């Protein structure tokens, strides 16, 4: 289980390494193009609700993988994630294919 830390202002978001490697590509692509977007995920364990952040290229983003070996990247999964993100302008972590 890796971590995604955004702007260092909240606890890191726990994400499995397989999903995290795909998020790295999708988020990196959008931010490299200077395309901001919303990202939503369930609240931390033990808390109700959801969190949403405005992802912007100027805000620090840290991805921490538990494993030294990155999982294999599925190009079809990347395409599905990018299509969903581009269609609604929001990346919803619990809806990821």
C-alpha positions as CSV (number, residue, x, y, z in Angstrom):
1,X,0.0,0.0,0.0
2,X,1.6,3.2,-1.2
3,X,0.9,6.8,-0.4
4,X,-0.1,9.9,-2.3
5,X,0.7,13.1,-0.5
6,X,-0.6,16.4,-1.9
7,X,0.6,19.8,-0.6
8,X,1.7,18.2,2.7
9,X,-1.3,19.7,4.4
10,X,-3.3,16.5,5.0
11,X,-2.4,13.0,5.9
12,X,-1.3,11.0,2.9
13,X,-3.9,9.1,0.9
14,X,-3.3,5.3,1.0
15,X,-3.4,3.8,-2.4
16,X,-2.3,0.3,-3.5
17,X,0.9,0.3,-5.6
18,X,-0.9,-1.1,-8.7
19,X,-3.4,1.8,-8.7
20,X,-0.7,4.3,-7.7
21,X,1.5,3.5,-10.7
22,X,-1.4,4.2,-13.0
23,X,-2.3,7.4,-11.1
24,X,1.3,8.5,-11.5
25,X,1.0,8.4,-15.3
26,X,-2.5,9.9,-15.5
27,X,-1.8,12.7,-13.0
28,X,1.7,13.4,-14.4
29,X,0.3,13.7,-17.9
30,X,-2.4,16.2,-16.9
31,X,-0.2,18.3,-14.7
32,X,2.7,18.3,-17.2
33,X,0.2,19.7,-19.7
34,X,-0.7,22.4,-17.1
35,X,-4.3,20.9,-17.0
36,X,-5.7,21.3,-13.5
37,X,-8.5,18.9,-12.3
38,X,-10.4,17.8,-9.2
39,X,-9.6,14.6,-7.4
40,X,-12.0,12.9,-4.9
41,X,-11.4,10.0,-2.6
42,X,-13.1,8.5,0.5
43,X,-12.2,10.0,3.9
44,X,-9.5,8.4,6.0
45,X,-10.4,5.2,7.7
46,X,-12.6,5.8,10.8
47,X,-14.0,9.0,9.3
48,X,-17.2,9.5,7.3
49,X,-17.4,11.5,4.1
50,X,-15.1,12.3,1.2
51,X,-12.2,14.6,0.4
52,X,-11.8,16.6,-2.8
53,X,-8.7,18.5,-3.8
54,X,-8.0,20.8,-6.7
55,X,-4.9,19.3,-8.5
56,X,-2.7,22.1,-9.9
57,X,0.8,21.8,-11.4
58,X,2.3,24.3,-8.9
59,X,1.3,22.3,-5.8
60,X,3.8,19.6,-4.7
61,X,2.7,16.0,-5.2
62,X,4.6,13.0,-3.7
63,X,3.9,9.4,-4.6
64,X,5.4,6.8,-2.3
65,X,5.5,3.2,-3.3
66,X,5.9,0.4,-0.8
67,X,7.6,-1.9,-3.3
68,X,10.9,-1.3,-5.0
69,X,9.6,-2.9,-8.2
70,X,6.8,-1.0,-9.8
71,X,3.7,-3.0,-10.9
72,X,3.2,-3.6,-14.6
73,X,1.4,-0.7,-16.3
74,X,-1.8,-1.6,-18.2
75,X,-2.2,0.9,-21.1
76,X,-5.9,0.1,-21.4
77,X,-6.4,1.1,-17.8
78,X,-4.6,4.4,-18.4
79,X,-6.9,5.0,-21.4
80,X,-10.0,4.3,-19.3
81,X,-8.8,6.6,-16.5
82,X,-7.9,9.4,-18.8
83,X,-11.2,9.1,-20.7
84,X,-13.2,9.3,-17.4
85,X,-11.1,12.2,-16.1
86,X,-11.4,14.2,-19.3
87,X,-15.2,13.5,-19.5
88,X,-16.0,14.9,-16.1
89,X,-13.0,16.9,-15.1
90,X,-12.6,14.9,-11.9
91,X,-10.6,11.9,-11.0
92,X,-12.6,9.8,-8.4
93,X,-10.3,7.3,-6.8
94,X,-12.9,4.8,-5.7
95,X,-14.4,4.7,-9.2
96,X,-11.1,3.8,-10.9
97,X,-11.3,0.9,-13.3
